[in-house]
Amino acid sequence: MVSIPRSLSHRHNGFATGNLQLNPTHLLQLKERYAQKAQAQIEENSCVSDDEKKTGKLKQVIDQALTWAEEEEERDNIKPNQELQSYIISLKEEIDNLKQKLLHQSKELKACHNQVLELKGSIRVFCRCRPLTPNECKAGDNSVIEFNQVLDNELYVRTHDGAKKTFKFDHVFTPSHTQEEVFLETAPLVVSVLDGFNVCIFAYGQTGTGKTFTMEGTEQNRGVNYRTLEKLFQLASQRKGQYTYEIFVSVLEVYNEEIRDLLATSPALGQNNKKLEIKQCADGMHHVPGVVEEPVHNIEEVWKVLQTGSKARAIGSTNANKHSSRSHCLLCVMVKGENVVSGEHTKSKLWLIDLAGSERIGKTDVQGERLKEAQNINKSLSALGDVIHSLTSKSSHIPYRNSKITHLLQDSLGGQSKTLMFVHVSPSEQDVGETLCTLNFATRVRGVELGAARKQLDPAELMKYKKLVERGKEDILKKDAIIMELQGATKMKEHTCKTLSAKVKESEGLLQSERKARVAAEEKLKEQTTLAEKQRMTIQKLTSELKLKQSGGLTEIGKPEKLPAASTPSRPPLRERFGGLTETGKPEKLPAALTPSRPPLRERLLDNFDRTNQSNQNQGKKRSAEEHLQKENICSEGVVLHAKSHRRRVSLSVLQHQEQAASKSGAQEETNEEHPRSRRRGRASMCVLPQRCSTWAFPTASCSPNVKFTESRTYAADPVSLDAEKMQIHGAKGRSSMVAHHSMHFRPPYLPLSGVIVEREPACNEGAMRVSNFSNMNVTHGKPPQHPHQSIRREFQYQPKRIIRQNGDKGGHHDQPPQKSRRLSGVAPDLDSCHWELPNQRQKSIGRFSMVSPLPWGAAHSPSAHPFFGGALRVPLSASKPSFSGTKAWHR
Ligand SMILES: Nc1ncnc2c1ncn2[C@@H]1O[C@H](COP(=O)(O)OP(=O)(O)OP(=O)(O)O)[C@@H](O)[C@H]1O
């Protein structure tokens, strides 16, 4: 409860007791009366809150009390003294101060409230009450609407039963509020259109309550529509440089549930009858395709457009309003904005809607077309009410499509936009019922929460950016693929580089080792050359000594003197000896009687050995040599002159007789007459058949008749490991066995028993032979071979002059393909059992020549060119006289 301040009572009391001009009793009475009145007033407004009682109501009451007091004073001619007057003035000042404070707090509260509403997305409701019209004043209508003098967001409606109903809105405009003041409250909402938000402002209310006045206004009092666009252009120009805006205006009308384009009503366009429909875009927004969107660049253009639309609007006269709008008028302002800095595009819409006025059909007393209009208007407003009700109750289905206007307002009422409703009321007591209905509806609308508005980015721009992003992503993917490819290629190249560098390193290592080996070989060669030189000198010395010692035997060193005719057995011509050829290429077998018997090799060798070592009384050595020979079976073609055993080495002196060469020449001539190919056959080599029937031979093809074979050379080597019983002179069977050259077979490691393998190539009728050369000596360099099979194998292929056959073969004509050619092992049969002896320098040198060259004899007529007779071979000359006894036996 609020009471009159004590100070006031006190002062009144004071006045009563002080030096007063007034009658104190009268003042007291006045005081009590005023206090009672104030109390009644306060009780009447008991709905207000305590805070308000303390501030606004209190002041009102005081004001009222003071007013009354003044009135009483005037009436009673009571003249307050000066003190009282000053007190009243100070009290007024105090009240004004409190008022200012309250207003300030109210503004702050409102700002906070607006922010809350903004966040909630509630529909804001402004209430505007028009003044009593002249007609209403004439009729003596009283205003049933009272306004809060301090707070600007509530009003009171006095009902018929005298009750006062309070309504609260976001703002309440009294009849005294101007158009400008109304727009000032609206402007912040409108401005957000430029920021890219959809905004909807619609005016609702009973017919004739001032909806059109608020939205359109008059030329002198421009309404929200005009002022909004004016503000938009003003702001757009202020934001110039940062934003660019394009503004388009459309004016639509929903009349009798039909949409009409008010800007297309020009007869020239002829589109006034065109029926427009509401469509939903891909972005979910609703729009009316085909509607005229007039671009406007200044407010003058806007005013023209608005006038055009206003003129085209359906207007009728009702009892309530002489110029009643019989349709819903919609002004659509499309704003396309671009942020120049960020490149952001927005496309926002501002709906400014002047709804048709609701009216009681009975009251307006309309008929015919007007009745239909009214029914449609009421129907659409009812649909609007249903939508609001569904939104308030948060129903799952909102009946937007029940009317054209709700369908059009779907985006504004359904969210994503900022919505403001102007609710218009009449102050007349005649309209109090409709006023209450309108205010109740507006209160419901105010409770609708739409959710926070969303910024409307231009979908076309969004699509453009989306495409750009997609293209960018594709580019990135492509570039990623290229990068991957390049990385792969780089890795490959790196790998190749690594491999190549490894190979280069390896090659460098090999080169290094080869260089070292070359240097070593060169050193060795030098050494050997020096040794050979020494040996040559020794040979020369020995030769000169031998010359002195020899008497009549040899004419010159290394060349046996021709024996006297009596001692040399005359040799019959080849044809006579062999009795001619039975067929080409196939030698006839000589009769046994004609074949001279040749002493066995063992005897010959032993004989030679005895003769050579007569002076040597060392019987132990002889025995061991004999045993050794028996055991090892030295193999030669019978020109062994001397065999000297020394430990495990046997020196053999080999002699080639000049006569052999002579015989060769003769044979060549003879065979040339008979058979051209016999020439080749005549140069056959001797074949020594070792154990396991391996065919061993030295190629002597292309033997040149000019070659002097009367050389005596001694070879130091181990005896060959040939089986003496199986050893045959292969050429003895035919004409091809005319000449047998020396062929020394040495056992490893000095000379490879595996020296030459002769093999017939089955595919070649001419008798191609494969010669495999095993040079295990060469690679050991003084070390025992790991295994004979690890020896280096070299293969040559050449055309032999004669087919060398394996022992046991029938020896058919060489033109005929051999029955079978067998590849023979080059490893000596007793190789595993032989022991290794570290070779000394001499042995090494022999070892180097262990390979038998497959070179044609003719190409190697120079002794130094042929490896077998080649330079570094250590050849100690035999001091014994050469014997030719064995030579005869060759030609048996
Ligand atoms: N605030 C106001 N101040 C002065 N005059 C007003 C005000 N509001 C309305 N009027 C006057 O009231 C009359 C009716 O107003 P208006 O035509 O705008 O009402 P309405 O709601 O649009 O009616 P209807 O729905 O029938 O079109 C007009 O002559 C107008 O000038």
The ligand as a MOL file (V3000), in Angstrom:
LIG
                    3D

  0  0  0     0  0            999 V3000
M  V30 BEGIN CTAB
M  V30 COUNTS 31 33 0 0 0
M  V30 BEGIN ATOM
M  V30 1 N -2.7900 7.9810 -36.3310 0
M  V30 2 C -3.6600 8.6320 -37.0490 0
M  V30 3 N -3.6240 9.9770 -37.0350 0
M  V30 4 C -4.4870 10.6730 -37.7840 0
M  V30 5 N -5.3830 10.1090 -38.5820 0
M  V30 6 C -5.4710 8.7730 -38.6500 0
M  V30 7 C -4.5950 7.9710 -37.9010 0
M  V30 8 N -4.8620 6.7090 -38.1550 0
M  V30 9 C -5.8720 6.7010 -39.0350 0
M  V30 10 N -6.2460 7.9410 -39.3400 0
M  V30 11 C -7.2760 8.2970 -40.2520 0
M  V30 12 O -8.2780 7.3580 -40.1550 0
M  V30 13 C -8.8810 7.0710 -41.3730 0
M  V30 14 C -8.8820 5.5960 -41.6660 0
M  V30 15 O -7.6480 5.1600 -41.7360 0
M  V30 16 P -7.1540 3.9960 -42.7150 0
M  V30 17 O -7.7940 4.1220 -44.0140 0
M  V30 18 O -5.7090 4.0450 -42.7120 0
M  V30 19 O -7.6970 2.7680 -41.9990 0
M  V30 20 P -7.5620 1.3020 -42.4140 0
M  V30 21 O -7.2610 0.5160 -41.2350 0
M  V30 22 O -6.5580 1.2360 -43.4750 0
M  V30 23 O -8.9430 0.9470 -42.9930 0
M  V30 24 P -9.2760 -0.2060 -43.9790 0
M  V30 25 O -8.8760 -1.4140 -43.3700 0
M  V30 26 O -10.6940 -0.0750 -44.2000 0
M  V30 27 O -8.4740 0.1590 -45.1380 0
M  V30 28 C -8.1000 7.7760 -42.3920 0
M  V30 29 O -8.7830 8.9180 -42.8150 0
M  V30 30 C -6.8790 8.2260 -41.6740 0
M  V30 31 O -6.3720 9.4470 -42.1160 0
M  V30 END ATOM
M  V30 BEGIN BOND
M  V30 1 1 1 2
M  V30 2 1 2 3
M  V30 3 2 2 7
M  V30 4 2 3 4
M  V30 5 1 4 5
M  V30 6 2 5 6
M  V30 7 1 6 7
M  V30 8 1 6 10
M  V30 9 1 7 8
M  V30 10 2 8 9
M  V30 11 1 9 10
M  V30 12 1 10 11
M  V30 13 1 11 12
M  V30 14 1 11 30
M  V30 15 1 12 13
M  V30 16 1 13 14
M  V30 17 1 13 28
M  V30 18 1 14 15
M  V30 19 1 15 16
M  V30 20 2 16 17
M  V30 21 1 16 18
M  V30 22 1 16 19
M  V30 23 1 19 20
M  V30 24 2 20 21
M  V30 25 1 20 22
M  V30 26 1 20 23
M  V30 27 1 23 24
M  V30 28 2 24 25
M  V30 29 1 24 26
M  V30 30 1 24 27
M  V30 31 1 28 29
M  V30 32 1 28 30
M  V30 33 1 30 31
M  V30 END BOND
M  V30 END CTAB
M  END
